[in-house]
Amino acid sequence: MQKELSIEDMAGLREVFSQAKSFDATDIYILQDRVPRLGRLKDYYPMTESSEITQADIEQFTLTTMADRKNGAAKEHYSHSEYAFSIKEHGRYRVSSTRSEEGIGLSIRKLPYFIPALTDIDKRNFLKGLKSVFEGKETTGLILHTGITGSGKSTSIASEVDTIARNISGNIFTFEDPIEYRYTRTKAMIRQYEVGRDVPSYIEGMKFALRNNVSVIVIGEVRLHEEIRAMVDIAMRGHLVFATLHTSNALNTIRFLDSVSEDKDSWRQLIAYSLRAVISQKLLWLKDRGFVFIPEVFIPNSMVRNKISRGEFKEVKEAFYSNNLRENGSFTFDDSLNILCKQGILSDNDKRSINEDLCVLG
């Protein structure tokens, strides 16, 4: 396990991380020979009273934060790599490093130091339709978290899996690239594997999981069709599978899944009867309230499963946007916004702004 670093270890980037902590930044953006920028969701701010970051600063930072990794000398990877590290009393960070014409760039995402409780994320109980899953009473099916980068997908999954791990005594395997959260010891046995270090790929990781007596499998962001087909197959074999996709809402996710295979009849059957839920989510920053979780939750019933299996997606949409799925815990984004407005969390202006954003997202 990689050792925890201190703020003093950050050398030339020490002030960057100190200001990021004070600013409550979600992101740090660094480009060689430029002034760093701090981000909070979609808003970016140049650091005040900061000098430009040199190539030497970036190389030293990379050597320090990658020092314990097993995938070769850190210096050889600073120009193109993804990994995570921790700073004591600051938090855990995920780094994406690339080289371009302008030099070396770092995109650094702040992660909560500890996995937040599910009740702290889902304060309005939007996920009540999945209560039996989180209590460990249902351990089969595919649960997808979707949304744009920075919408909190990984944090939500970590919180849900941590909740499940406190309620079941089985094995939980995670396959991540990189490992973002460290789980503490719970009732379940959790084993975390980093793709590229502990297993060569998500596909090989999933094959490995099937050779073990595993109850829950967590897969990082799936991109390839082969990976999607594999995770659906695992869910159909009676395992509970969590994964993330970069789709903007629940219905777009269903249509994307449908596009993965040309053998529509059998593939749609697999999707229809393996899918437990799609949770599409957004995060909103409010100065006086912090981050607000805004989800769309799609939990299919038997009628909707039949429609998915027949490719009747227009009818699936109609069912979702009517009251047909409300009784089993489904919510549209608009439903969530209405609840937040009624509770005084959001204003009508907030809702209009978010709705415009959702229209852009599709």
N, C-alpha and C positions, 0 to 999 in steps of 0.2 A: 504494500500500500504506500502511495506517495506521501512523503512527510509534509506536515503543515508548515508553511513558511511564515515569516513575520514581515511587518511592513518595512522593516529595515533592510530586508533582503531585496526589496524592489529597486534599490539604488536610484538610478536616474528617473525612474517612474514613481518614486515614493510619493511625491506631491500629487501626482495624478490620482492615485488610489485614495489618498487622504481627502482630496476635494470631492471625489466621486462619492465617498461615504457621507460627507457632510451634505451633499446635494441630493442624496438618496437616488442616485442615477441607476438606471437599469442597464445602461450600456456605456462603454468607453470606446471611442474611435481614435485611433492613432495612425497617422501617416508620416513616414520619414520626412524630416525637415519641415514639419508643419506644427502649428499649435494644436494640442489634443482637443477633442470635443467630447462633451458629456451628453448622454441621451437619456430621456425619460419617455419610453414608448416611442412616439413618432417625432418628438421635439428634440432638437440638437442645439447645444450651446457651446461656443468656444470657451475654453478655460480662461479665467481672468488671471492676470499677472503670472502667466506661464511662458516659459521659453519653448522653442521648437525642440522636438524630440529627434535625436540623432540616430543614425544607423547603429552606432556603438551602443547607445542606450537600449535599443530594441534587441540587439544580439545578446547583450548581457542579461536582459530580462528573460529572453527565451532559454538561454543556457541555464538560468536559475530555476525557472518554472518547469522545465522538461527534464531536469537532472536525473530524476529517479525512473524515468520511463525506459521500457525495454526495447523500443523499436529503433535503436541505433543512436549514434551521437546526436545530441540536441542541435548542435550547430549546423548539421546537415539538413535540418528540418525546419529552420526558422522561416524560410521563404514560402513554404506551403505545408501547413499542418493544422490539425484540429485536436485540441486536448483540453483538460480541465486541471485546475489546481486550487489550493486553499490558502488564505491568509488569516492567521490567527486574529480573532476579534474583528475581522472585516467581513469575511464570507468566502464563498466558493465561486469560482469564475470559470466560464467556458471561453476558450480562445480560438478564433479562426485567423490564421496568419497566411497572407498571400504576398506575392511580389508582382508588381505591375511596372509600367513605364515610369511611374512617379516614385518608385522605390518600394520599400516594405510597408505593408499596412497590417494593422491588428484590429480586429473587431472583437471586443471583449464583453461578454454578457454576464451580468451579476446574477447569481443564484442564491436563494435563501440558504443560510448557514445550516439550518436544521429543516427537515421536512415539516412544513406547516400542517397542523391538524386539518382534517377535511372540514370540520365545522368552522374553522377560521377562513377557509377559502369559500365555501358554499354557505355563507351566513344566512341566505334567504331560503335555504333548503330546496334549491332548484333540482337537485339530483335525487329527490326522494323516491323516484321511480326505480332507482337502482339500489335501494337500501338493502334488499336481500342479498345482493352481490357483495356489497361492502361488509355485510355481517358474516360472510362466508357460507351462506345458506345456498347459494347458487354458484357453481364453479365451472360453468361451461359457457361457450359463446365468445364472440368477438366484440370488443368495445374499442371504438375508434375515437380519438381526440383529434379534431381538425381546427385549422385556423392559420392565420398568417404568422410569420416569425415574430416572436415577442408577445404572443397572446396567452402564454402561460400553460401550454399543453403539457410540457414535461413536468412542471410543478404539480399540476392537477393529477397526472397519472401517479407520480411518486406519492402523493398524499393518499390517493385511493388504494394503492398497493400496500402502503404502510398500514392503513386501516384494516385491510383484509388480513395482513400478516399477523395482526394482533387477535384475529378471530379464528384462524385455522392453524392446524399443526403440520400441514403438508410442506412440500418444497416449492419455492418460487425462484425461477431463473430470470435474470434480466440480461438482455444483449443490447449494448449501447455504444454509441460512437460520437463523443467519448462518454465515459461514466460521469454523470452530472451530480447526482446525489449519493451520499453514503447512508445506507440504511443501518439503523441500530438493531441490536438483537431483540427479537420478538418471539412470539409463540411459534411462528413458522420459521423454516430454515431458508434464508435468502442468500442466493449466490449471484454475484454480479460479474459479468464477463464483458470485457471491452473488445469491440471488433477491431481487428488489426493487431491486437496484442495477445488476447487470450483465445480468440477464435478468428479464423481468416475472413469470415463474412457472416452476414445475417443468415444466409441460407444454411451454411454449415452449422451455425449456432442452433438453428431450429431443428436440424437433423439430430444434433447432439442432445437437445432437450427431449426429443421423442424417445431416445434410448434410456432415459432416466425416468424415475417415478415422480414426475413433476405435475403440480396442480395448476400453477399460474405461470404464464410466460409473458414477459414484457419485452417488446421489440421497439427499438428506437424508430426514427422516421423511416418509413418504407417508401422507396422510390421506384424500384424495378418491378415489372409485372411478375417476374418469377418470385420475388419476395412476397408480393400480395397473394399470389396463388398458394404459396406455401403457408402463410399465416391463416388463410381461410381453411385450408386442409387441416391444419392443427386444431382449429376451433371445432371443426366437424368431427374430429376424433374424440371430443369430450373434454378438451382443456379450456381454461379461461385465458384469453389472449388480449393483451392491451397493445395498441400501436398508435402512431401518429401519422397524419397525412397533411399535406399542404393544400387543402381544399377550403373554400370560403364558407360553405354552409352544408347542412345535412343533405339536402336534395342533390346538390352538386356532387357530394361524396358518393351517393348511390349511383348516379349516372357515370361517375368516373370508374367505380368498381365494375360496372356493367361493361365498360370498354376494354377491360383487361384481357378478356378471352373471346375468341371467335366462335367457340362452341357455346352459343348463347343458351340453349335449353338447359344443359346440365350445369353450366356455370351460374345461371340465375337461380337455379335450385339451391346450389351451394351457398350463394350470398344470402338468399332469403332465409335459410334455416340455420345459418351460422351467426348471423348478425344479431347481437344483443342490444347494441345501442350505438348511436353516433352523437358525440358531444362536440358541437362546434362552439368556439368561444372567442370572446374579445375581452380585452382589459381596458379600463378607462381610469385615468389618473385625475382625481379631484383633490385640490389643495387641502381641503379641510377633512377629507375622509380617506385619503390614500388611494389604493388600487381597488377598483370595483369590478367584480367578476360578472360578466354578462354572457350567459350561455344560451345555446339553442340545443334542445335535447330531443332526439328522435329515437323512440322506443317502439318498434313495430309490434303490432298484434297479429293474430292469425289471419285476419282479412288482408292486412297490408303485406304480410309475407306471401300470400297467394298472388297478390298483384305484382310484387317484385319478381316472383318466379315466372310470371307470364309476360314480363316486360311492359306492364301497364303503368308507366311512370307518371302519366298525366293524372291517373286515378290516385296514385300514391301521393302526389302533391295535393290534390283536393282533400284527401283524408287528413293529411298533416295540417293543412291550414284551416280545416274545419274543427269541430269539437270531438271528432271520432277517436282521437288518440290522447285526449287530455286525461282521461280516467286512469291511464297507465303511466302517467308521469311525463308525457311529451310536452315540450314548450317550443314555440317559435321565438326568434329574437324579439319580435314585437311584443309577445306575451311577457317576456322577461323585462323589457323596457317599461311596459305598463305597470308591472308590479313594483319596479324600482321607483317609478314616479309616484305611485300611490303611497309608498312608504316614505316619500320625501327624500330619497337618496339622489334622485335625478330631477332636474327641472324640465319643463317642456322644451326649452331651448336646447338642453343637453340631448333630449330624445330626438329632436329634429336634426341636430348635427350628426348624431350616430346613425340615424336612418339614411341620411345622405351618403355617409361613408359605406353603409351596407349595400346601397344601390351600386356604388362604384365597384365594390368587391364582387358583385354578382350574386 
